[in-house]
Amino acid sequence: MQTVIQKQTLSQRLLIWFEGFDGPLATAVLLLAGAGLLIMFSSGYDHGTRFVDHARNMLIAAVIMFAAAQIPPQRWMSLAVPLYTFGVLLLIAVAIFGITKKGARRWVNVGVIIQPSEILKIAMPLMLAWWFQKREGQLRPLDFAVAAVLLALPVGLILKQPDLGTAMLVLSAGLSVIFFAGLSWRLIVPPMLLGLVGIVLLVVFEPTLCADGVNWQVLHEYQRQRICTLLDPTRDPLGKGFHIIQGMIAIGAGGFWGKGFMQGTQTHLEFIPERTTDFIFAAFSEEFGLFGNVLLISGFLFLVYRGLMIALDAPTLFTRLLAGSVTMIFFTYAFVNMGMVSGILPVVGVPLPFISYGGTAMVTLGLGLGILMSVAKAKRLVQT
């Protein structure tokens, strides 16, 4: 009796590499990427090679996502401590002999010039998810205190650079892991109430606190100026308030249906600053209006929903915490960017995922998507 071995075809061999990909998540990302290419063509058509470079960055991010999706969660877990340690050491190196540009020391030369804070966007949730996985079933208040210290160290070093936007993203990623790990609401509500009271006091005493010559001690001067500009952009309409004012004008000018593709006057007359990067949402709003914004926001909400569903179905505590925190990174990016362009949050230099131009952020997002795909793949392997 002869054994017949059927050789796999090329398409069957290639299909194996895509078996773990989550279809709904991939669809949401493709639609958002398509919207990003569309508005980048419009806002950046007279801005050098921005459109071509943006498409190239997307392809690089796609390759990174594909590669990261092939790495099993157990391997990601083994990389948590080395990656976190490496990232923190690089942040210390930045503080000691980093490269200073435009008053900020955020880069270090290790043969190539890198920005170590970007590493912590992924290393931070990896490290905290590893920490709580090791203590699964026996979590104590001390474990949450240690997690807070692990989070505070890189965030403090990033704030010192100074880089408020990246520090906010790393802090958000870390706090989401701590929250999903089971932090008691008794410890969550008091800081939230304290923050709310602080915002109310800031609004009430804004004329005094934002007067010239006032020093807030705990914040850099540029950070104080951003908050004061948010509260009253008309204080310096041609200077620090120009970004917010022009962004809000462009959003309002779009109306319900928008002015149409390539028809945004605020965009193409160059009233919108950074129209291909941080303020690209204003350009999108002007050309596609409220209707386009609803579709765009729906796309981001679906991406977040799908990411949380992947986290909910993940097979281990580590994968649940990691997938949940990576998903919240996408939420924070989108919420902060849209909020600052709309004038409800300070301008902190956070890009809009898949829409804004920027190679480093696109690579980070691609890596995050790859991790989500890896968790989804692990879930399917456990089910089969």
Secondary structure, 3 states (H helix, E strand, C coil): CCCCCCCCCHHHHHHHHHCCCCHHHHHHHHHHHHHHHHHHHHHCCCCCCHHHHHHHHHHHHHHHHHHHHCCCHHHHHHHHHHHHHHHHHHHHHHHHHCEEECCEEEEEECCCEECCHHHHHHHHHHHHHHHHHHCCCCCCHHHHHHHHHHHHHHHHHHHHCCCHHHHHHHHHHHHHHHHHCCCCHHHHHHHHHHHHHHHHHHHHCHHHHCCCCCCCCCCCHHHHHHHHHHHCHHHCCCCCCHHHHHHHHHHHHCCCCCCCCCCCHHHHCCCCCCCCCCCHHHHHHHHHHHHHHHHHHHHHHHHHHHHHHHHHCCCCHHHHHHHHHHHHHHHHHHHHHHHHHHCCCCCCCCCCCCCCCCHHHHHHHHHHHHHHHHHHHHHHHHHC
